[in-house]
């Protein structure tokens, strides 16, 4: 396997030098990927490390602090966000020693070989009904932040938490963005913490959900970053041609309403499923390829939102692999860019002309097609993702 990976990496390096579009490489360097592992058939983390390193995909977000993954990525230069599960919040909130022990066990041993740059404390805590957990979130974050500082890691590791975009009560027009009133008692001090620690506010945003809920009234081109008339914000006169940017700016507006213009917004999750149940409108291979391909083009362009045009969007795509053990509707198991065997779920067009991801016939194909160098060179315009499967041959 090691020999195959090395040979594939050499081939890939030669091909990347031949590409006429620099967007393929620049997109790889700027977007992050969510590496979920709720599956029983995923490749070994060492294979995944080789895959991402060869493509200069240098930002990864985990949902835990898996030591096998962190060890596999040692000395690769890949930047990691690791996570503390919701089940640990209340114990850490009431016991600073538990927070310090967690950092000592899950962070300190891997630095500096593995670049751990952020710890997320909890995930979408405000999406549930557990007020005890909600009240524990900020104290747990503060405990972890204190532990990071006490261990001398404050200059390397920030502390944050990821939230669903549904923490907003209003998201359109973006300038009217506002947090839910029932969450204000938790979010105001949370924002104060982010402002004091210079840490980002993380949002999980899925335009797919809006389209799925109302396909008759939500424009598909608008949610897929495809050509459309756009929507104007009457308060700012800014025009939006996609929903994700509108959601980001709505978060900025909501934070401003709470007195904060000093906090950055990062998209910790976004993506589109390639398959869904009968009632999951829009969950198709073609739409997933369009969403992720068009998004990667925007990332490669260093594009900002209409409100923050000089601040490039910071995005972690969900997800690296399809995860066969995730509960819920079919879509939950089909967000991956890859099947567990390393073959791409679909081809993506990320460069070569225009913003639309559909510049030619749609062409999903298997990893076997990577065996021909000429075929790989011909498909290179489809971008970074279609190249990755080669590393598993």
N, C-alpha and C positions, 0 to 999 in steps of 0.2 A: 504493500500500500504506500509506503514511504517513497518508493521509487516512482510509482505512478503519480503521486502528488508532485514530486520534484519535476518530473518530465512535463506534466501538465502545466506547472507553473512557468517553466522555461518557454513552452509554447505560447502561453498566455502573454508573457512578457514581450516576446517578439511581436505578437499580434497588436498589442497595445501601442508599440512604437510605430506601427504601420497605419494606425487609425488617423483619418483625416480630421475627425471631430474631437476636440479636446473636452467637449462636454461630458463624454463618457467617463473619463478619468476624474474630472472635477466633481461630478455628481457623486462618484464613489467616495471621494474624500470628504464630502460635506454632509452626507446624510447618515443617520444612525439607524440601527436595526434592533428590534426587540427580539431577544433570544429566549423564547418560551420553551419549556420542557415537559409539558403535560402530555406525554406520549410514551409509548413503550417500544418505539422502533427508530429512535433518532441515532445519527452517527456519533461516534466518540468525539468529545470536545477537542481533541487534538486535530481531528480532521477539519472541524469547523474553524479552528484557529488558522490552519493553513489556507482554507478557503477565503476567509475574509481578509487575511493579511496580504495575500497575493493580489487582491483587488483594491487594496488601500481603503477598504471600508474600516474606518478607524474609530467608530463609536458604537458601543454595544450596551444595551440595557437588559439587566437580568431581573427576575422577579424574586430572587433570593440571593444568597451569597455562596453559591455552589463552589466548594474548594477545587473540585476537579476542573471546572471551567476556568477559574482564576489562575490555577497552576498552568493549564494548557496555554493560556495567553501571556505567560510571563515573557518579558523581553520582546514582545511584538510591537509595542508602542500603542496598542489599542486602548482607547479610553473607556472606562467602565462606570456605569451606574449600577449599584447593587441595592438590594431592598431588604427591609425588615417587614415581615408579615403582620397583618392586622391583629393576629392572635397574640402578638407580643406587646402591643401598645400599652395596655393597662398595667402590666407588670413593670414595664420600663418607666412609665410615668410616675409610679410610686416608689421606684427603687433605682436611684442613680447608679448603684453598684452593678445592677443587671445591665444597664446601658454600657457601662465601661467594660464589663466582661464581654459583651457582644462585640464591641469594637476591637478589643484585645484579641478575640478569637477569630473574627471574620474579616478584619481589615488589616491590622498591623502586620501580621505575618507575610502578607502578600506584597506589601510595599517595600521598595519602589519598583520591583521587577514587573508587577502588574499595575497599570495606571488606574487606580480607583480614584475617581474625581468627585463622586457624589453618592450619597446614601439617601434613598427614599424611605421615609418612615411611613408605612401604611400605603394602601392603594384604594382610592375612591371611597374613603371613609365616610364622606358626607352623602354618599348615594344610598346608604342604608337607613335604618331606623334606630340604631344603637346609639343613644345619646351619651351613654357612658364611654363608649369608644371615641365618639366625637370630642368629648371633653378631655380625653386622655391624649389626643393627637399632639397638640402643641407641647404639653409637658414632656411627652416622650421625645419629641424633636429637640427640645431644649436639653434633655438629658443626654441624648446622643451628641449634640453639638458640644456640650461641656466635656464629654468623654473624648471627643476628637481633639479638642484643645488641650486637655490635660496630658494626652499622649503625644503632643507635639505634631499633630497632623493637620492643624487648622489651615496651614497654607496650601494644603494639597486637596482636602476633601470638604465639599460643601454638604449641607443637609437640607433636604426638601421633602415634599410629599406630592403624589400625583392625584389629580382630581378629575372627575368627569366634567365635561362642559356643561352638564346639567346643574352644576352649582349656580349657574346663571338663571335668574328669573326672566330676564329680557336679554335677547341677543341681536334683535334687529329693530330698527337700524343699529349698526354697530356703536354709534355714538351714544345710544341709549342703554348700552349694556349695564346690567346691574345684577348683583348677587341676590340670591333668595333671602328674603327677610328673616326666615327662620334660621338661617345659617350665619347671619351677621355677627352674632355674639361669639362665634368661633372664628370666622374669617377675618374680622378686623384685627384681633391680636396676632393672628397668623401672618397677616400682611406686615404688621409691625416687625415681626421676627425676620421676615424676608428682607425688609428694608435695612434692619440693623446688621444682618449677617451677609448682606450682598449675595443672596442666594436666589435662584430662579423660581418662578411659579410655574408648576408643571400641569399641563392640561392634556387629557385624553379626548380627542375630538374626532368624531366619525360622521362626516356628511352622509355616509351610507345610511345611517339610522334615520336621518330626516327624510331621505328619499324612500326608504322602506316603509316608513309610517304614512307617507302621503305621496305616492308616485304620480297621482293625478294633478297635484298642485306644485310640486317641486321640480324644477327644470333639471333634467339629467345632464345636459351640457354644463350647467352652472355648477353642479356638484362634482363633475369629472374634469374640471379645468379646460373644457373644450370651448370653442368659439361660441359666444352668446352675447346678447345685447348688454348684459350686465345690469346691476341694480345700483341706483344712486342713493346715497345717504342724504336726506334733505337737510340735515342739520350741519353737515360739513361740506356738502357738495362733492364728496369723494365717491368714486365709482368702483364697484366691486364686481369682478367677473368670475368669482368662485366663492363658495360657502366657507371653506376653511379659513381664508384670509379674513372674512367677515367675522368669524367666530373669534379669531385671535384678537382683532381690534375691539371686539365687544368685551373681552377680558380686560384689555388695557383700559377701556372706558369704565368698567366696573371698579377696577382698582383705583382709578383717578377719583371716582365718586367717594371712595373711602380714604382719600387723602394721599394716595401713593402714585407717584409718577417715576419712582426710582427702582422699580422692579421689572426685570425682564421676564418674558413669557417664552417658554419652550413647549413644543408639542411632544409630549412623552409617548403618545400613541396616536397613530392614524393609519388607516388602511382600508382595504375593500375586499370582501370575500369573493372567491371564484366560484362558489357553489353555495346553495341555500335550499331551504324548504320551499314548498309551493307558494307559501304566503310571504316569502322574502323577496320582494320585488327588487330587481337590479343586481342580484347576487349571481353574476355570470363571469366567466373567464374573460370575455371581451371587456367588460366594464372594469374589472380588477386591473387588467393590463393598462387600460386607459388612465385610470386614476393614479396608479403608482408611476407609470411612465411619464405622465404629464407633470406630476409632482416633482419627480427627479429632474425634469428639465428646468423647472422653476428654481430648484435648489442650485443647479449648475450655473444658473444665471445670476446668483447672488441676489435674488429678488427679495425685496421687503414687502410688507403690506402697504396698502394705501395710506394708512395713518403713520407708519414707520418705514418709509421707503428706503432709508439708509441703514436699516437693521435687518440683515439677511435672516430669513426664517430658519429656525433651528428645529429639526424634525427627526423623530425616531419612528421609522416605519414599522408597522405591525403586520406580519411577523416573518421571521426567517423561515420557519418550517410549518407545514400543516401539522396540527397536534391532535392525534386521534383519540385522546382520552379526555378532551375538554367536554364538560357538560353543556347542556343547552341546545339551541337549534343547530341545524347542520352548518350554518355559516360559521359558528364558533370554531369548528374544526377545519376550516378552509380559508384562513387568512394568509397562509404561507406563500412566500415567493417560490419555495421549493418543496418538493416531496422529500420525505426522509432519505430516499436513496440518492439525493443530490441532483436529480433532474428538475429543470424549471417547470413550474406549473403552467406558465405561459411565457410567451415572448413579450418583451417590452421595447418600445421605441422611445429613447430618451433624448435624441439629438436631432441632427440633420433636418433642419427646416421647420419653421412654425412652432407653435406651442402645442398644437393638437398631437395627441399620441397616435393618431391613426393616419399615417401618411401613405399607407399601402395596405395590401391584403393582410388580414389577421392570420398569424401563423404560429399556433402553438405546436411544440414539437418536443421530442424526448432527448435525453442526454446522449443517446447513441449517435445523434447527428453531429456531436462535437468531435467524432473520431476523424473527420476530414478537415484538414487545416483550411482548405479552400472554402468549405461550407461555413466554417466559423468566421473566416474573414468576410464572407459575403453578408453574414448576419450581424457583423459587429455594430452596424448602425442601430441595432435594436437596443444597445446600451449595456450597462454594467451587469444587469441581472442575468441576461442570457448567457454570459460568459462563465458564470460561477459553476455550473454543472460539470464542467470539464475536470474540475479538481477531484471528483469522486471516481473517475474512470480508472 
